[in-house]
Amino acid sequence: MQLISPEKIFRGEGAWLNAIKAIKNFSKRPLILGRSSSTYKLRNQIFQDLKDNNLEVYTANLKFDCCYEDIENVKNILIENNCDSIIASGGGKVMDAGKLLGDLLLLPVITIPLSASTCAGWTALSNIYSKNGQFIKDINLKSCPKILVLDHHFIKTAPKRTLASGIADALAKWYESSLTSSNCNDGLVQQAIQISRVLRDQLFIDGEIAYKNQTDKNISWCNVIEGCSLTAGLIGGIGGEKCRTAAAHAIHNAITQIVLDNKPLHGEIVGVGILLQLKLEKIKNNNKLADQSIKQLLVFMKKLNLPTTFAELGIDVFENNNLLKIAEFTCRSKSEIHSLPFKVSVQDIVQTITYFEKQEIKVL
């Protein structure tokens, strides 16, 4: 079974107001789930709009992350107040938590991304972390969200950094799926890979323009935010597990095991993971074009002020046994790294990261 997309998608300027009528058709007692204090005003607007439409609205915030402790706490709030839907409004971890709660309690979920940093508003998948933000596992859900609302007014209030992060995360769709599924004969998978290629090209063309001018009057910005939030999710929906993750996300999950004071964004880590995956392709799979791809990505990523090394993520891989910790988690038995068409060992990761951090390849 494939879970391809949300039942309904509202997008564009004013999408939220257009979605309210659809929400009222099945919900009278929604709970708005959020986390960040920086998005409180937007969540309060959503709250007031629903109240004005005679709904009995409840709220809850994640204290930590999409973690078991927060899931249990919000689950109790939902049950105690007899809520009949969940409106997950925020970043990827808020939407992952909302989707998981809906899955556990059999409640319809409405996702409202407040940045274009992820495609989590689309997918039937939730990532579980510890209270400290360490990746534990991903969980396949029974359905995609019932409604996804991508309101351009909400998205353009987000920091530029979140857009850059979303671009890096969306780019990974091509670099990972084209490698893991290149020999797959399934027509839908091959179509998903081609969509990811088109998305990559569009992000290369429009990404810098969108990053520098975040307004719905900028068609490049509109294309990019919808590519990161919608098209990236569609690729995973059509292609299934074969078009989701490989080395870049495996490395992301490993890096989260290093607890940092200032946490990088999901896509910022994934971007570094793409570069490292390409390095692995050169060393382990004799990809003669890998260095050229790395150079192309480095130029592009620097234009978006994205980190391009572990050091720029705030991690010294050569202290506190960090290098071995990252390598061992990357290569654990259930890791996405094993989706690659070549075998990768702990020692391969240690050596590749060591070479990578010495920046053999530089932007001229």
Contacts in CASP RR format, 6 or more apart in sequence:
PFRMAT RR
TARGET T0000
AUTHOR 0000-0000-0000
METHOD contacts of the structure
MODEL  1
MQLISPEKIFRGEGAWLNAIKAIKNFSKRPLILGRSSSTYKLRNQIFQDL
KDNNLEVYTANLKFDCCYEDIENVKNILIENNCDSIIASGGGKVMDAGKL
LGDLLLLPVITIPLSASTCAGWTALSNIYSKNGQFIKDINLKSCPKILVL
DHHFIKTAPKRTLASGIADALAKWYESSLTSSNCNDGLVQQAIQISRVLR
DQLFIDGEIAYKNQTDKNISWCNVIEGCSLTAGLIGGIGGEKCRTAAAHA
IHNAITQIVLDNKPLHGEIVGVGILLQLKLEKIKNNNKLADQSIKQLLVF
MKKLNLPTTFAELGIDVFENNNLLKIAEFTCRSKSEIHSLPFKVSVQDIV
QTITYFEKQEIKVL
2 188 0 8 1.000
2 237 0 8 1.000
2 238 0 8 1.000
2 239 0 8 1.000
2 240 0 8 1.000
3 124 0 8 1.000
3 141 0 8 1.000
3 142 0 8 1.000
3 143 0 8 1.000
3 144 0 8 1.000
3 237 0 8 1.000
4 144 0 8 1.000
4 234 0 8 1.000
4 237 0 8 1.000
4 238 0 8 1.000
5 122 0 8 1.000
5 144 0 8 1.000
5 233 0 8 1.000
5 234 0 8 1.000
5 237 0 8 1.000
6 111 0 8 1.000
6 121 0 8 1.000
6 122 0 8 1.000
6 144 0 8 1.000
6 145 0 8 1.000
6 146 0 8 1.000
6 147 0 8 1.000
6 148 0 8 1.000
7 144 0 8 1.000
7 145 0 8 1.000
7 146 0 8 1.000
7 147 0 8 1.000
8 19 0 8 1.000
8 22 0 8 1.000
8 146 0 8 1.000
8 147 0 8 1.000
8 148 0 8 1.000
9 147 0 8 1.000
9 148 0 8 1.000
9 149 0 8 1.000
9 150 0 8 1.000
9 230 0 8 1.000
10 16 0 8 1.000
10 18 0 8 1.000
10 19 0 8 1.000
10 22 0 8 1.000
10 147 0 8 1.000
10 148 0 8 1.000
10 149 0 8 1.000
10 150 0 8 1.000
10 151 0 8 1.000
11 149 0 8 1.000
11 150 0 8 1.000
11 151 0 8 1.000
11 152 0 8 1.000
11 226 0 8 1.000
11 230 0 8 1.000
12 150 0 8 1.000
12 151 0 8 1.000
12 152 0 8 1.000
12 216 0 8 1.000
12 222 0 8 1.000
13 151 0 8 1.000
13 152 0 8 1.000
13 153 0 8 1.000
13 216 0 8 1.000
14 151 0 8 1.000
14 152 0 8 1.000
14 153 0 8 1.000
15 149 0 8 1.000
15 150 0 8 1.000
15 151 0 8 1.000
15 152 0 8 1.000
16 46 0 8 1.000
16 49 0 8 1.000
16 112 0 8 1.000
16 149 0 8 1.000
16 151 0 8 1.000
16 153 0 8 1.000
16 154 0 8 1.000
17 49 0 8 1.000
19 110 0 8 1.000
19 147 0 8 1.000
19 149 0 8 1.000
20 49 0 8 1.000
20 50 0 8 1.000
20 53 0 8 1.000
22 147 0 8 1.000
23 30 0 8 1.000
23 50 0 8 1.000
23 55 0 8 1.000
23 85 0 8 1.000
23 87 0 8 1.000
23 110 0 8 1.000
23 147 0 8 1.000
24 53 0 8 1.000
24 55 0 8 1.000
26 84 0 8 1.000
26 85 0 8 1.000
26 108 0 8 1.000
26 146 0 8 1.000
27 55 0 8 1.000
27 84 0 8 1.000
27 85 0 8 1.000
27 108 0 8 1.000
28 55 0 8 1.000
28 56 0 8 1.000
28 84 0 8 1.000
29 55 0 8 1.000
29 56 0 8 1.000
29 57 0 8 1.000
29 58 0 8 1.000
29 81 0 8 1.000
29 82 0 8 1.000
29 83 0 8 1.000
29 84 0 8 1.000
29 85 0 8 1.000
30 50 0 8 1.000
30 55 0 8 1.000
30 57 0 8 1.000
30 58 0 8 1.000
30 83 0 8 1.000
30 84 0 8 1.000
30 85 0 8 1.000
30 86 0 8 1.000
30 87 0 8 1.000
30 110 0 8 1.000
31 57 0 8 1.000
31 58 0 8 1.000
31 59 0 8 1.000
31 60 0 8 1.000
31 74 0 8 1.000
31 77 0 8 1.000
31 78 0 8 1.000
31 81 0 8 1.000
31 83 0 8 1.000
31 85 0 8 1.000
31 86 0 8 1.000
31 87 0 8 1.000
32 43 0 8 1.000
32 46 0 8 1.000
32 47 0 8 1.000
32 50 0 8 1.000
32 57 0 8 1.000
32 58 0 8 1.000
32 59 0 8 1.000
32 60 0 8 1.000
32 87 0 8 1.000
32 89 0 8 1.000
33 59 0 8 1.000
33 60 0 8 1.000
33 61 0 8 1.000
33 62 0 8 1.000
33 74 0 8 1.000
33 86 0 8 1.000
33 87 0 8 1.000
33 88 0 8 1.000
33 89 0 8 1.000
33 94 0 8 1.000
33 97 0 8 1.000
33 98 0 8 1.000
33 101 0 8 1.000
34 43 0 8 1.000
34 59 0 8 1.000
34 60 0 8 1.000
34 61 0 8 1.000
34 62 0 8 1.000
34 88 0 8 1.000
34 89 0 8 1.000
34 90 0 8 1.000
34 94 0 8 1.000
35 61 0 8 1.000
35 62 0 8 1.000
35 90 0 8 1.000
35 91 0 8 1.000
35 93 0 8 1.000
35 94 0 8 1.000
36 90 0 8 1.000
36 91 0 8 1.000
39 89 0 8 1.000
39 90 0 8 1.000
39 114 0 8 1.000
42 89 0 8 1.000
42 114 0 8 1.000
42 154 0 8 1.000
42 157 0 8 1.000
43 59 0 8 1.000
43 89 0 8 1.000
43 90 0 8 1.000
46 87 0 8 1.000
46 89 0 8 1.000
46 112 0 8 1.000
47 57 0 8 1.000
47 59 0 8 1.000
50 57 0 8 1.000
51 57 0 8 1.000
58 77 0 8 1.000
58 81 0 8 1.000
58 83 0 8 1.000
60 73 0 8 1.000
60 74 0 8 1.000
60 77 0 8 1.000
60 78 0 8 1.000
62 70 0 8 1.000
62 74 0 8 1.000
62 93 0 8 1.000
62 94 0 8 1.000
62 97 0 8 1.000
63 69 0 8 1.000
63 70 0 8 1.000
63 73 0 8 1.000
64 70 0 8 1.000
64 131 0 8 1.000
64 132 0 8 1.000
64 133 0 8 1.000
65 93 0 8 1.000
65 129 0 8 1.000
65 130 0 8 1.000
65 131 0 8 1.000
65 133 0 8 1.000
66 92 0 8 1.000
66 93 0 8 1.000
66 94 0 8 1.000
66 96 0 8 1.000
66 97 0 8 1.000
66 100 0 8 1.000
66 126 0 8 1.000
66 127 0 8 1.000
66 128 0 8 1.000
66 129 0 8 1.000
67 128 0 8 1.000
67 129 0 8 1.000
67 130 0 8 1.000
67 131 0 8 1.000
67 133 0 8 1.000
68 128 0 8 1.000
69 131 0 8 1.000
70 97 0 8 1.000
71 97 0 8 1.000
71 100 0 8 1.000
71 101 0 8 1.000
71 104 0 8 1.000
74 97 0 8 1.000
74 98 0 8 1.000
74 101 0 8 1.000
75 101 0 8 1.000
75 104 0 8 1.000
75 105 0 8 1.000
77 83 0 8 1.000
78 86 0 8 1.000
78 101 0 8 1.000
78 105 0 8 1.000
78 107 0 8 1.000
79 105 0 8 1.000
83 107 0 8 1.000
84 107 0 8 1.000
84 108 0 8 1.000
85 107 0 8 1.000
85 108 0 8 1.000
85 109 0 8 1.000
85 110 0 8 1.000
85 146 0 8 1.000
86 98 0 8 1.000
86 101 0 8 1.000
86 102 0 8 1.000
86 107 0 8 1.000
86 108 0 8 1.000
86 109 0 8 1.000
86 110 0 8 1.000
87 109 0 8 1.000
87 110 0 8 1.000
87 112 0 8 1.000
88 94 0 8 1.000
88 95 0 8 1.000
88 97 0 8 1.000
88 98 0 8 1.000
88 99 0 8 1.000
88 109 0 8 1.000
88 110 0 8 1.000
88 111 0 8 1.000
88 112 0 8 1.000
88 121 0 8 1.000
88 145 0 8 1.000
89 111 0 8 1.000
89 112 0 8 1.000
89 114 0 8 1.000
90 112 0 8 1.000
90 113 0 8 1.000
90 114 0 8 1.000
90 115 0 8 1.000
91 113 0 8 1.000
91 114 0 8 1.000
91 115 0 8 1.000
91 117 0 8 1.000
91 118 0 8 1.000
91 120 0 8 1.000
92 113 0 8 1.000
92 117 0 8 1.000
92 118 0 8 1.000
92 120 0 8 1.000
92 121 0 8 1.000
92 266 0 8 1.000
93 120 0 8 1.000
93 127 0 8 1.000
93 129 0 8 1.000
95 111 0 8 1.000
95 113 0 8 1.000
95 118 0 8 1.000
95 120 0 8 1.000
95 121 0 8 1.000
95 145 0 8 1.000
96 120 0 8 1.000
96 125 0 8 1.000
96 126 0 8 1.000
96 127 0 8 1.000
96 128 0 8 1.000
97 126 0 8 1.000
98 109 0 8 1.000
98 111 0 8 1.000
98 126 0 8 1.000
99 109 0 8 1.000
99 111 0 8 1.000
99 120 0 8 1.000
99 121 0 8 1.000
99 123 0 8 1.000
99 124 0 8 1.000
99 125 0 8 1.000
99 126 0 8 1.000
99 141 0 8 1.000
99 145 0 8 1.000
100 126 0 8 1.000
100 128 0 8 1.000
100 139 0 8 1.000
100 141 0 8 1.000
101 107 0 8 1.000
101 109 0 8 1.000
102 108 0 8 1.000
102 109 0 8 1.000
103 126 0 8 1.000
103 139 0 8 1.000
103 141 0 8 1.000
103 142 0 8 1.000
103 143 0 8 1.000
108 146 0 8 1.000
108 147 0 8 1.000
109 145 0 8 1.000
109 146 0 8 1.000
109 147 0 8 1.000
110 145 0 8 1.000
110 146 0 8 1.000
110 147 0 8 1.000
110 148 0 8 1.000
110 149 0 8 1.000
111 120 0 8 1.000
111 121 0 8 1.000
111 122 0 8 1.000
111 145 0 8 1.000
111 147 0 8 1.000
111 148 0 8 1.000
111 149 0 8 1.000
112 148 0 8 1.000
112 149 0 8 1.000
112 151 0 8 1.000
112 154 0 8 1.000
113 120 0 8 1.000
113 121 0 8 1.000
113 148 0 8 1.000
113 149 0 8 1.000
113 150 0 8 1.000
113 154 0 8 1.000
113 155 0 8 1.000
113 229 0 8 1.000
114 154 0 8 1.000
114 155 0 8 1.000
114 157 0 8 1.000
114 158 0 8 1.000
115 155 0 8 1.000
115 158 0 8 1.000
115 159 0 8 1.000
115 162 0 8 1.000
115 163 0 8 1.000
116 155 0 8 1.000
116 158 0 8 1.000
116 162 0 8 1.000
116 163 0 8 1.000
116 166 0 8 1.000
116 224 0 8 1.000
116 225 0 8 1.000
116 227 0 8 1.000
116 228 0 8 1.000
116 229 0 8 1.000
117 158 0 8 1.000
117 162 0 8 1.000
117 163 0 8 1.000
117 165 0 8 1.000
117 166 0 8 1.000
117 169 0 8 1.000
117 228 0 8 1.000
117 265 0 8 1.000
117 266 0 8 1.000
117 267 0 8 1.000
118 166 0 8 1.000
118 169 0 8 1.000
118 228 0 8 1.000
118 229 0 8 1.000
118 266 0 8 1.000
118 267 0 8 1.000
119 169 0 8 1.000
119 170 0 8 1.000
119 228 0 8 1.000
119 229 0 8 1.000
119 230 0 8 1.000
119 232 0 8 1.000
119 233 0 8 1.000
121 145 0 8 1.000
121 148 0 8 1.000
121 229 0 8 1.000
122 144 0 8 1.000
122 145 0 8 1.000
122 148 0 8 1.000
122 229 0 8 1.000
122 230 0 8 1.000
122 232 0 8 1.000
122 233 0 8 1.000
122 234 0 8 1.000
122 237 0 8 1.000
123 144 0 8 1.000
123 233 0 8 1.000
123 236 0 8 1.000
123 237 0 8 1.000
124 140 0 8 1.000
124 141 0 8 1.000
124 142 0 8 1.000
124 143 0 8 1.000
124 144 0 8 1.000
124 237 0 8 1.000
125 138 0 8 1.000
125 139 0 8 1.000
125 140 0 8 1.000
125 141 0 8 1.000
125 244 0 8 1.000
126 138 0 8 1.000
126 139 0 8 1.000
126 141 0 8 1.000
127 135 0 8 1.000
127 137 0 8 1.000
127 138 0 8 1.000
127 139 0 8 1.000
128 135 0 8 1.000
128 136 0 8 1.000
128 137 0 8 1.000
128 138 0 8 1.000
128 139 0 8 1.000
129 135 0 8 1.000
129 136 0 8 1.000
129 256 0 8 1.000
130 136 0 8 1.000
132 259 0 8 1.000
133 256 0 8 1.000
133 259 0 8 1.000
133 263 0 8 1.000
134 256 0 8 1.000
134 257 0 8 1.000
134 259 0 8 1.000
135 252 0 8 1.000
135 253 0 8 1.000
135 254 0 8 1.000
135 256 0 8 1.000
135 257 0 8 1.000
137 334 0 8 1.000
148 230 0 8 1.000
150 225 0 8 1.000
150 226 0 8 1.000
150 229 0 8 1.000
150 230 0 8 1.000
152 216 0 8 1.000
152 222 0 8 1.000
152 225 0 8 1.000
153 216 0 8 1.000
155 225 0 8 1.000
155 229 0 8 1.000
156 214 0 8 1.000
156 215 0 8 1.000
156 216 0 8 1.000
156 221 0 8 1.000
160 211 0 8 1.000
160 214 0 8 1.000
160 305 0 8 1.000
161 265 0 8 1.000
161 305 0 8 1.000
162 265 0 8 1.000
163 210 0 8 1.000
163 211 0 8 1.000
163 214 0 8 1.000
163 224 0 8 1.000
163 225 0 8 1.000
163 228 0 8 1.000
164 211 0 8 1.000
164 268 0 8 1.000
164 304 0 8 1.000
164 305 0 8 1.000
164 306 0 8 1.000
165 265 0 8 1.000
165 266 0 8 1.000
165 267 0 8 1.000
165 268 0 8 1.000
165 306 0 8 1.000
166 228 0 8 1.000
166 267 0 8 1.000
167 203 0 8 1.000
167 207 0 8 1.000
167 210 0 8 1.000
167 211 0 8 1.000
167 224 0 8 1.000
167 228 0 8 1.000
167 304 0 8 1.000
167 306 0 8 1.000
168 267 0 8 1.000
168 268 0 8 1.000
168 270 0 8 1.000
168 271 0 8 1.000
168 274 0 8 1.000
168 301 0 8 1.000
168 304 0 8 1.000
168 306 0 8 1.000
169 228 0 8 1.000
169 232 0 8 1.000
169 266 0 8 1.000
169 267 0 8 1.000
169 270 0 8 1.000
169 271 0 8 1.000
170 199 0 8 1.000
170 203 0 8 1.000
170 227 0 8 1.000
170 228 0 8 1.000
170 231 0 8 1.000
170 232 0 8 1.000
171 200 0 8 1.000
171 203 0 8 1.000
171 271 0 8 1.000
171 274 0 8 1.000
171 297 0 8 1.000
172 245 0 8 1.000
172 248 0 8 1.000
172 249 0 8 1.000
172 267 0 8 1.000
172 270 0 8 1.000
172 271 0 8 1.000
172 273 0 8 1.000
172 274 0 8 1.000
173 196 0 8 1.000
173 199 0 8 1.000
173 200 0 8 1.000
173 232 0 8 1.000
173 235 0 8 1.000
173 236 0 8 1.000
173 243 0 8 1.000
174 193 0 8 1.000
174 196 0 8 1.000
174 197 0 8 1.000
174 199 0 8 1.000
174 200 0 8 1.000
175 200 0 8 1.000
175 246 0 8 1.000
175 248 0 8 1.000
175 274 0 8 1.000
175 277 0 8 1.000
175 278 0 8 1.000
175 293 0 8 1.000
176 243 0 8 1.000
176 244 0 8 1.000
176 245 0 8 1.000
176 246 0 8 1.000
176 247 0 8 1.000
176 248 0 8 1.000
176 249 0 8 1.000
176 274 0 8 1.000
176 277 0 8 1.000
176 339 0 8 1.000
177 192 0 8 1.000
177 193 0 8 1.000
177 196 0 8 1.000
177 235 0 8 1.000
177 239 0 8 1.000
177 242 0 8 1.000
177 243 0 8 1.000
177 244 0 8 1.000
177 246 0 8 1.000
178 193 0 8 1.000
178 196 0 8 1.000
178 197 0 8 1.000
179 246 0 8 1.000
179 277 0 8 1.000
179 281 0 8 1.000
179 340 0 8 1.000
179 341 0 8 1.000
180 242 0 8 1.000
180 243 0 8 1.000
180 246 0 8 1.000
180 339 0 8 1.000
180 340 0 8 1.000
180 341 0 8 1.000
181 189 0 8 1.000
181 190 0 8 1.000
181 192 0 8 1.000
181 193 0 8 1.000
181 239 0 8 1.000
181 242 0 8 1.000
181 243 0 8 1.000
182 193 0 8 1.000
182 341 0 8 1.000
183 341 0 8 1.000
184 190 0 8 1.000
184 242 0 8 1.000
186 239 0 8 1.000
186 242 0 8 1.000
188 238 0 8 1.000
188 239 0 8 1.000
189 238 0 8 1.000
189 239 0 8 1.000
189 240 0 8 1.000
189 242 0 8 1.000
189 243 0 8 1.000
191 238 0 8 1.000
191 239 0 8 1.000
192 234 0 8 1.000
192 235 0 8 1.000
192 236 0 8 1.000
192 237 0 8 1.000
192 238 0 8 1.000
192 239 0 8 1.000
192 240 0 8 1.000
192 243 0 8 1.000
193 243 0 8 1.000
195 231 0 8 1.000
195 234 0 8 1.000
195 235 0 8 1.000
195 238 0 8 1.000
196 235 0 8 1.000
196 243 0 8 1.000
199 227 0 8 1.000
199 231 0 8 1.000
199 232 0 8 1.000
199 235 0 8 1.000
202 223 0 8 1.000
202 224 0 8 1.000
202 227 0 8 1.000
203 224 0 8 1.000
203 227 0 8 1.000
203 228 0 8 1.000
204 300 0 8 1.000
205 220 0 8 1.000
206 220 0 8 1.000
206 221 0 8 1.000
206 223 0 8 1.000
206 224 0 8 1.000
207 220 0 8 1.000
207 224 0 8 1.000
207 304 0 8 1.000
208 300 0 8 1.000
208 303 0 8 1.000
208 304 0 8 1.000
209 218 0 8 1.000
209 220 0 8 1.000
209 221 0 8 1.000
210 218 0 8 1.000
210 220 0 8 1.000
210 221 0 8 1.000
210 223 0 8 1.000
210 224 0 8 1.000
210 225 0 8 1.000
211 224 0 8 1.000
211 303 0 8 1.000
211 304 0 8 1.000
213 220 0 8 1.000
213 221 0 8 1.000
214 221 0 8 1.000
215 221 0 8 1.000
216 222 0 8 1.000
235 243 0 8 1.000
236 243 0 8 1.000
236 244 0 8 1.000
237 243 0 8 1.000
242 339 0 8 1.000
244 336 0 8 1.000
245 336 0 8 1.000
245 339 0 8 1.000
246 277 0 8 1.000
246 336 0 8 1.000
246 337 0 8 1.000
246 339 0 8 1.000
246 340 0 8 1.000
247 273 0 8 1.000
247 276 0 8 1.000
247 277 0 8 1.000
247 280 0 8 1.000
247 330 0 8 1.000
247 336 0 8 1.000
247 337 0 8 1.000
247 340 0 8 1.000
247 344 0 8 1.000
248 270 0 8 1.000
248 271 0 8 1.000
248 273 0 8 1.000
248 274 0 8 1.000
248 276 0 8 1.000
248 277 0 8 1.000
249 270 0 8 1.000
249 336 0 8 1.000
250 330 0 8 1.000
250 335 0 8 1.000
250 336 0 8 1.000
250 337 0 8 1.000
251 269 0 8 1.000
251 272 0 8 1.000
251 273 0 8 1.000
251 276 0 8 1.000
251 277 0 8 1.000
251 326 0 8 1.000
251 330 0 8 1.000
251 337 0 8 1.000
252 266 0 8 1.000
252 267 0 8 1.000
252 269 0 8 1.000
252 270 0 8 1.000
252 273 0 8 1.000
253 329 0 8 1.000
253 330 0 8 1.000
253 335 0 8 1.000
253 336 0 8 1.000
254 325 0 8 1.000
254 326 0 8 1.000
254 327 0 8 1.000
254 329 0 8 1.000
254 330 0 8 1.000
255 264 0 8 1.000
255 269 0 8 1.000
255 272 0 8 1.000
255 310 0 8 1.000
255 313 0 8 1.000
255 315 0 8 1.000
255 326 0 8 1.000
256 269 0 8 1.000
257 325 0 8 1.000
257 326 0 8 1.000
257 329 0 8 1.000
258 315 0 8 1.000
258 322 0 8 1.000
258 325 0 8 1.000
258 326 0 8 1.000
260 314 0 8 1.000
260 315 0 8 1.000
262 314 0 8 1.000
264 307 0 8 1.000
264 313 0 8 1.000
264 314 0 8 1.000
268 306 0 8 1.000
268 307 0 8 1.000
268 313 0 8 1.000
269 313 0 8 1.000
271 297 0 8 1.000
271 301 0 8 1.000
271 306 0 8 1.000
271 307 0 8 1.000
271 308 0 8 1.000
272 307 0 8 1.000
272 308 0 8 1.000
272 309 0 8 1.000
272 310 0 8 1.000
272 312 0 8 1.000
272 313 0 8 1.000
274 297 0 8 1.000
275 294 0 8 1.000
275 297 0 8 1.000
275 298 0 8 1.000
275 308 0 8 1.000
275 356 0 8 1.000
276 352 0 8 1.000
276 353 0 8 1.000
276 356 0 8 1.000
278 287 0 8 1.000
278 290 0 8 1.000
278 293 0 8 1.000
278 294 0 8 1.000
278 297 0 8 1.000
279 290 0 8 1.000
279 294 0 8 1.000
279 352 0 8 1.000
279 355 0 8 1.000
279 356 0 8 1.000
280 340 0 8 1.000
280 344 0 8 1.000
280 348 0 8 1.000
280 352 0 8 1.000
281 287 0 8 1.000
281 290 0 8 1.000
282 288 0 8 1.000
282 290 0 8 1.000
282 291 0 8 1.000
283 348 0 8 1.000
283 351 0 8 1.000
283 352 0 8 1.000
284 342 0 8 1.000
284 343 0 8 1.000
284 344 0 8 1.000
284 348 0 8 1.000
285 340 0 8 1.000
285 341 0 8 1.000
285 342 0 8 1.000
291 361 0 8 1.000
294 361 0 8 1.000
295 361 0 8 1.000
295 363 0 8 1.000
298 308 0 8 1.000
298 361 0 8 1.000
298 362 0 8 1.000
298 363 0 8 1.000
299 363 0 8 1.000
301 307 0 8 1.000
301 308 0 8 1.000
302 308 0 8 1.000
302 363 0 8 1.000
307 313 0 8 1.000
307 314 0 8 1.000
309 356 0 8 1.000
309 357 0 8 1.000
309 359 0 8 1.000
310 316 0 8 1.000
310 317 0 8 1.000
310 353 0 8 1.000
310 356 0 8 1.000
310 357 0 8 1.000
311 317 0 8 1.000
311 357 0 8 1.000
315 322 0 8 1.000
316 322 0 8 1.000
317 323 0 8 1.000
317 326 0 8 1.000
317 353 0 8 1.000
317 354 0 8 1.000
317 357 0 8 1.000
318 357 0 8 1.000
323 350 0 8 1.000
323 353 0 8 1.000
323 354 0 8 1.000
324 346 0 8 1.000
324 350 0 8 1.000
326 349 0 8 1.000
326 353 0 8 1.000
327 346 0 8 1.000
327 347 0 8 1.000
327 349 0 8 1.000
327 350 0 8 1.000
327 353 0 8 1.000
328 346 0 8 1.000
329 335 0 8 1.000
330 337 0 8 1.000
330 344 0 8 1.000
330 346 0 8 1.000
330 349 0 8 1.000
331 337 0 8 1.000
331 344 0 8 1.000
331 345 0 8 1.000
331 346 0 8 1.000
331 349 0 8 1.000
337 344 0 8 1.000
338 344 0 8 1.000
END
